[in-house]
Amino acid sequence: GARLAVVVDAAHAHPGTPGRVHRIELDAGLLAQPATTSSHGLGLGEAVELARVLGLLPERLVVYAVEGAESELGTGLSPAVAGAVEPLVKAVEDEIARHRGTAAGRPA
């Protein structure tokens, strides 16, 4: 029943730029699906499609994906990723504020 969902997650890109942030609206279309799928390796695309099929996808789904430098457990944030945190927080706050402004003009 949500009108907006904002997901923030780590991303792996090759070649990557640690700290680079990608903003993706996933409700606008289908994501590319991998050739094989299992419930043990459910990726973002499969999760979004499952929500769509079950009628649980929010009106707007926005993903902020931050490219990481390291993916090993316990490594903490690299300086580049740590530098992306504050601007990312501001972007998410702005996303929510824009949505509230848009939703306020709609009938309930």
Protein Blocks (a to p, Z undefined) as FASTA:
>chain_A
ZZbdcdddddddddddehiacdddfklpccdddfbdcfklccfklmmmmmmmnopacfbd
cddddddfbfcehklpafklmmmmmmmmmmmmmmmmmmmmmmmmpcZZ
